[in-house]
Amino acid sequence: MIAQPYQLYVERTDTAKNMARFYAMSIEPTLFGDVCLTRRWGRIGAQGQMMEHHFLREEEAVGLFLDLLRQKRNRGYRPTGKAAQA
């Protein structure tokens, strides 16, 4: 069982470079008792790409979540106040 919900939606825009990107992550339990970190990214307004990482322990998923969050912040991604898009 997940101790608390983990969700993130950030965007990076630069009109001079015609850049409008999003990055979304969430950690959720699976039907088999594992933990799944789902990542989605792409151009804002497009469906984008998706990748799932499965872990036996929540701590491992949270560790990757935080590492990816740091990387995205360093690259200029910022929260927007929007909810994660499905």
VMD Tcl script that builds the backbone (N, CA, C; Angstrom):
set m [mol new atoms 258]
animate dup $m
set s [atomselect $m all]
$s set {name element resname resid chain x y z} {
  {N N MET 1 A 0.836 -1.186 0.000}
  {CA C MET 1 A 0.000 0.000 0.000}
  {C C MET 1 A 0.879 1.247 0.000}
  {N N ILE 2 A 0.511 2.215 -0.800}
  {CA C ILE 2 A 1.257 3.459 -0.905}
  {C C ILE 2 A 0.932 4.339 0.304}
  {N N ALA 3 A 1.971 4.854 0.969}
  {CA C ALA 3 A 1.787 5.667 2.163}
  {C C ALA 3 A 1.113 7.001 1.847}
  {N N GLN 4 A 1.469 7.601 0.716}
  {CA C GLN 4 A 0.852 8.859 0.308}
  {C C GLN 4 A 0.914 8.939 -1.217}
  {N N PRO 5 A 0.030 9.714 -1.832}
  {CA C PRO 5 A 0.059 9.806 -3.294}
  {C C PRO 5 A 1.241 10.642 -3.774}
  {N N TYR 6 A 1.860 10.207 -4.830}
  {CA C TYR 6 A 2.953 10.937 -5.454}
  {C C TYR 6 A 2.536 11.250 -6.876}
  {N N GLN 7 A 2.362 12.530 -7.186}
  {CA C GLN 7 A 2.028 12.968 -8.532}
  {C C GLN 7 A 2.772 14.255 -8.825}
  {N N LEU 8 A 3.194 14.393 -10.064}
  {CA C LEU 8 A 3.925 15.583 -10.466}
  {C C LEU 8 A 3.563 15.914 -11.902}
  {N N TYR 9 A 3.342 17.205 -12.182}
  {CA C TYR 9 A 3.165 17.687 -13.551}
  {C C TYR 9 A 3.952 18.984 -13.663}
  {N N VAL 10 A 4.938 19.022 -14.558}
  {CA C VAL 10 A 5.761 20.208 -14.764}
  {C C VAL 10 A 5.841 20.514 -16.252}
  {N N GLU 11 A 6.125 21.771 -16.566}
  {CA C GLU 11 A 6.244 22.191 -17.960}
  {C C GLU 11 A 7.508 23.020 -18.143}
  {N N ARG 12 A 7.963 23.026 -19.381}
  {CA C ARG 12 A 9.096 23.866 -19.771}
  {C C ARG 12 A 8.731 24.519 -21.096}
  {N N THR 13 A 8.700 25.832 -21.117}
  {CA C THR 13 A 8.351 26.552 -22.340}
  {C C THR 13 A 9.397 27.611 -22.635}
  {N N ASP 14 A 9.659 27.801 -23.909}
  {CA C ASP 14 A 10.565 28.839 -24.383}
  {C C ASP 14 A 10.092 29.225 -25.781}
  {N N THR 15 A 9.424 30.371 -25.891}
  {CA C THR 15 A 8.860 30.773 -27.181}
  {C C THR 15 A 9.936 31.048 -28.222}
  {N N ALA 16 A 11.106 31.501 -27.814}
  {CA C ALA 16 A 12.183 31.774 -28.756}
  {C C ALA 16 A 12.661 30.497 -29.449}
  {N N LYS 17 A 12.573 29.374 -28.742}
  {CA C LYS 17 A 13.002 28.084 -29.303}
  {C C LYS 17 A 11.822 27.220 -29.753}
  {N N ASN 18 A 10.596 27.779 -29.701}
  {CA C ASN 18 A 9.380 27.037 -30.035}
  {C C ASN 18 A 9.283 25.758 -29.196}
  {N N MET 19 A 9.620 25.881 -27.905}
  {CA C MET 19 A 9.636 24.743 -26.996}
  {C C MET 19 A 8.426 24.821 -26.067}
  {N N ALA 20 A 7.674 23.736 -26.008}
  {CA C ALA 20 A 6.528 23.641 -25.096}
  {C C ALA 20 A 6.419 22.180 -24.685}
  {N N ARG 21 A 7.078 21.807 -23.597}
  {CA C ARG 21 A 7.159 20.408 -23.174}
  {C C ARG 21 A 6.497 20.201 -21.823}
  {N N PHE 22 A 6.019 18.977 -21.610}
  {CA C PHE 22 A 5.486 18.616 -20.298}
  {C C PHE 22 A 6.160 17.348 -19.830}
  {N N TYR 23 A 6.105 17.128 -18.531}
  {CA C TYR 23 A 6.647 15.917 -17.920}
  {C C TYR 23 A 5.745 15.593 -16.732}
  {N N ALA 24 A 5.222 14.376 -16.674}
  {CA C ALA 24 A 4.314 13.978 -15.600}
  {C C ALA 24 A 4.773 12.645 -15.020}
  {N N MET 25 A 4.649 12.506 -13.693}
  {CA C MET 25 A 4.992 11.260 -13.007}
  {C C MET 25 A 3.958 10.973 -11.935}
  {N N SER 26 A 3.752 9.689 -11.680}
  {CA C SER 26 A 2.900 9.284 -10.558}
  {C C SER 26 A 3.349 7.916 -10.076}
  {N N ILE 27 A 3.144 7.674 -8.786}
  {CA C ILE 27 A 3.445 6.370 -8.186}
  {C C ILE 27 A 2.125 5.788 -7.712}
  {N N GLU 28 A 1.841 4.561 -8.161}
  {CA C GLU 28 A 0.586 3.905 -7.821}
  {C C GLU 28 A 0.826 2.422 -7.558}
  {N N PRO 29 A -0.019 1.797 -6.747}
  {CA C PRO 29 A 0.109 0.350 -6.531}
  {C C PRO 29 A -0.446 -0.415 -7.732}
  {N N THR 30 A 0.091 -1.623 -7.948}
  {CA C THR 30 A -0.436 -2.489 -9.004}
  {C C THR 30 A -1.367 -3.524 -8.384}
  {N N LEU 31 A -2.045 -4.266 -9.215}
  {CA C LEU 31 A -2.943 -5.317 -8.727}
  {C C LEU 31 A -2.185 -6.450 -8.046}
  {N N PHE 32 A -0.902 -6.571 -8.321}
  {CA C PHE 32 A -0.106 -7.675 -7.793}
  {C C PHE 32 A 0.689 -7.292 -6.553}
  {N N GLY 33 A 0.439 -6.108 -5.996}
  {CA C GLY 33 A 1.119 -5.693 -4.774}
  {C C GLY 33 A 2.424 -4.961 -4.995}
  {N N ASP 34 A 2.839 -4.803 -6.248}
  {CA C ASP 34 A 4.049 -4.047 -6.548}
  {C C ASP 34 A 3.731 -2.566 -6.560}
  {N N VAL 35 A 4.762 -1.768 -6.809}
  {CA C VAL 35 A 4.607 -0.328 -6.935}
  {C C VAL 35 A 5.054 0.064 -8.338}
  {N N CYS 36 A 4.287 0.935 -8.982}
  {CA C CYS 36 A 4.580 1.332 -10.357}
  {C C CYS 36 A 4.783 2.840 -10.426}
  {N N LEU 37 A 5.922 3.250 -10.976}
  {CA C LEU 37 A 6.189 4.652 -11.271}
  {C C LEU 37 A 5.921 4.846 -12.756}
  {N N THR 38 A 4.935 5.669 -13.081}
  {CA C THR 38 A 4.572 5.933 -14.472}
  {C C THR 38 A 5.061 7.322 -14.846}
  {N N ARG 39 A 5.769 7.398 -15.975}
  {CA C ARG 39 A 6.281 8.677 -16.472}
  {C C ARG 39 A 5.676 8.955 -17.839}
  {N N ARG 40 A 5.272 10.200 -18.072}
  {CA C ARG 40 A 4.773 10.638 -19.380}
  {C C ARG 40 A 5.457 11.946 -19.736}
  {N N TRP 41 A 5.799 12.113 -21.017}
  {CA C TRP 41 A 6.453 13.335 -21.450}
  {C C TRP 41 A 6.192 13.568 -22.920}
  {N N GLY 42 A 6.348 14.824 -23.322}
  {CA C GLY 42 A 6.168 15.169 -24.724}
  {C C GLY 42 A 5.825 16.634 -24.897}
  {N N ARG 43 A 5.355 16.971 -26.084}
  {CA C ARG 43 A 4.953 18.342 -26.389}
  {C C ARG 43 A 3.593 18.624 -25.761}
  {N N ILE 44 A 3.424 19.807 -25.203}
  {CA C ILE 44 A 2.158 20.183 -24.586}
  {C C ILE 44 A 1.064 20.132 -25.650}
  {N N GLY 45 A -0.035 19.471 -25.318}
  {CA C GLY 45 A -1.144 19.316 -26.245}
  {C C GLY 45 A -1.112 18.010 -27.012}
  {N N ALA 46 A 0.000 17.286 -26.950}
  {CA C ALA 46 A 0.119 15.992 -27.635}
  {C C ALA 46 A 0.053 14.879 -26.599}
  {N N GLN 47 A -0.174 13.674 -27.059}
  {CA C GLN 47 A -0.249 12.535 -26.141}
  {C C GLN 47 A 1.105 12.222 -25.530}
  {N N GLY 48 A 2.168 12.344 -26.281}
  {CA C GLY 48 A 3.509 12.106 -25.764}
  {C C GLY 48 A 3.844 10.633 -25.621}
  {N N GLN 49 A 4.878 10.362 -24.879}
  {CA C GLN 49 A 5.359 9.004 -24.654}
  {C C GLN 49 A 5.140 8.613 -23.200}
  {N N MET 50 A 5.209 7.312 -22.928}
  {CA C MET 50 A 4.998 6.826 -21.573}
  {C C MET 50 A 5.978 5.696 -21.266}
  {N N MET 51 A 6.414 5.629 -20.008}
  {CA C MET 51 A 7.288 4.555 -19.551}
  {C C MET 51 A 6.865 4.179 -18.136}
  {N N GLU 52 A 6.870 2.886 -17.844}
  {CA C GLU 52 A 6.523 2.406 -16.507}
  {C C GLU 52 A 7.711 1.685 -15.895}
  {N N HIS 53 A 7.921 1.918 -14.598}
  {CA C HIS 53 A 8.964 1.238 -13.837}
  {C C HIS 53 A 8.267 0.511 -12.687}
  {N N HIS 54 A 8.549 -0.772 -12.531}
  {CA C HIS 54 A 7.921 -1.561 -11.467}
  {C C HIS 54 A 8.951 -1.862 -10.371}
  {N N PHE 55 A 8.506 -1.720 -9.121}
  {CA C PHE 55 A 9.379 -1.931 -7.968}
  {C C PHE 55 A 8.673 -2.818 -6.949}
  {N N LEU 56 A 9.446 -3.513 -6.154}
  {CA C LEU 56 A 8.874 -4.315 -5.073}
  {C C LEU 56 A 8.593 -3.458 -3.841}
  {N N ARG 57 A 9.376 -2.380 -3.669}
  {CA C ARG 57 A 9.226 -1.527 -2.479}
  {C C ARG 57 A 8.946 -0.088 -2.881}
  {N N GLU 58 A 8.108 0.570 -2.108}
  {CA C GLU 58 A 7.760 1.965 -2.371}
  {C C GLU 58 A 8.978 2.882 -2.290}
  {N N GLU 59 A 9.901 2.595 -1.379}
  {CA C GLU 59 A 11.078 3.435 -1.189}
  {C C GLU 59 A 11.913 3.534 -2.465}
  {N N GLU 60 A 12.014 2.435 -3.207}
  {CA C GLU 60 A 12.776 2.440 -4.454}
  {C C GLU 60 A 12.110 3.348 -5.485}
  {N N ALA 61 A 10.789 3.270 -5.579}
  {CA C ALA 61 A 10.046 4.103 -6.524}
  {C C ALA 61 A 10.171 5.580 -6.147}
  {N N VAL 62 A 10.082 5.886 -4.866}
  {CA C VAL 62 A 10.198 7.271 -4.402}
  {C C VAL 62 A 11.601 7.801 -4.685}
  {N N GLY 63 A 12.612 6.976 -4.515}
  {CA C GLY 63 A 13.980 7.390 -4.816}
  {C C GLY 63 A 14.140 7.796 -6.268}
  {N N LEU 64 A 13.628 6.994 -7.193}
  {CA C LEU 64 A 13.698 7.333 -8.614}
  {C C LEU 64 A 12.857 8.578 -8.900}
  {N N PHE 65 A 11.684 8.677 -8.305}
  {CA C PHE 65 A 10.812 9.842 -8.461}
  {C C PHE 65 A 11.568 11.124 -8.098}
  {N N LEU 66 A 12.233 11.125 -6.952}
  {CA C LEU 66 A 12.958 12.308 -6.498}
  {C C LEU 66 A 14.168 12.612 -7.375}
  {N N ASP 67 A 14.878 11.583 -7.836}
  {CA C ASP 67 A 16.014 11.794 -8.741}
  {C C ASP 67 A 15.554 12.443 -10.050}
  {N N LEU 68 A 14.462 11.936 -10.611}
  {CA C LEU 68 A 13.938 12.491 -11.857}
  {C C LEU 68 A 13.433 13.921 -11.645}
  {N N LEU 69 A 12.816 14.174 -10.504}
  {CA C LEU 69 A 12.349 15.519 -10.189}
  {C C LEU 69 A 13.524 16.502 -10.162}
  {N N ARG 70 A 14.621 16.123 -9.519}
  {CA C ARG 70 A 15.813 16.981 -9.474}
  {C C ARG 70 A 16.349 17.259 -10.883}
  {N N GLN 71 A 16.411 16.214 -11.709}
  {CA C GLN 71 A 16.906 16.383 -13.072}
  {C C GLN 71 A 16.037 17.357 -13.858}
  {N N LYS 72 A 14.726 17.224 -13.735}
  {CA C LYS 72 A 13.814 18.091 -14.481}
  {C C LYS 72 A 13.895 19.532 -13.993}
  {N N ARG 73 A 14.006 19.735 -12.702}
  {CA C ARG 73 A 14.141 21.109 -12.173}
  {C C ARG 73 A 15.431 21.750 -12.676}
  {N N ASN 74 A 16.510 20.982 -12.721}
  {CA C ASN 74 A 17.786 21.497 -13.213}
  {C C ASN 74 A 17.712 21.871 -14.690}
  {N N ARG 75 A 16.826 21.239 -15.444}
  {CA C ARG 75 A 16.673 21.526 -16.872}
  {C C ARG 75 A 15.663 22.623 -17.151}
  {N N GLY 76 A 15.028 23.163 -16.096}
  {CA C GLY 76 A 14.134 24.304 -16.295}
  {C C GLY 76 A 12.656 23.997 -16.239}
  {N N TYR 77 A 12.266 22.782 -15.911}
  {CA C TYR 77 A 10.846 22.441 -15.783}
  {C C TYR 77 A 10.308 23.034 -14.485}
  {N N ARG 78 A 9.099 23.591 -14.547}
  {CA C ARG 78 A 8.475 24.217 -13.389}
  {C C ARG 78 A 7.015 23.770 -13.267}
  {N N PRO 79 A 6.487 23.687 -12.026}
  {CA C PRO 79 A 5.075 23.340 -11.836}
  {C C PRO 79 A 4.171 24.428 -12.419}
  {N N THR 80 A 2.971 24.025 -12.840}
  {CA C THR 80 A 2.054 24.978 -13.476}
  {C C THR 80 A 0.764 25.177 -12.701}
  {N N GLY 81 A 0.449 24.315 -11.763}
  {CA C GLY 81 A -0.820 24.377 -11.064}
  {C C GLY 81 A -1.880 23.523 -11.730}
  {N N LYS 82 A -1.583 22.990 -12.900}
  {CA C LYS 82 A -2.513 22.084 -13.582}
  {C C LYS 82 A -2.410 20.704 -12.959}
  {N N ALA 83 A -3.504 19.961 -13.002}
  {CA C ALA 83 A -3.474 18.562 -12.552}
  {C C ALA 83 A -2.820 17.730 -13.634}
  {N N ALA 84 A -2.274 16.586 -13.250}
  {CA C ALA 84 A -1.669 15.669 -14.223}
  {C C ALA 84 A -2.713 15.252 -15.236}
  {N N GLN 85 A -2.356 15.317 -16.496}
  {CA C GLN 85 A -3.291 14.970 -17.561}
  {C C GLN 85 A -3.256 13.477 -17.805}
  {N N ALA 86 A -4.414 12.881 -17.997}
  {CA C ALA 86 A -4.501 11.429 -18.205}
  {C C ALA 86 A -4.180 11.061 -19.622}
}
mol reanalyze $m
mol bondsrecalc $m
mol representation Tube
mol addrep $m
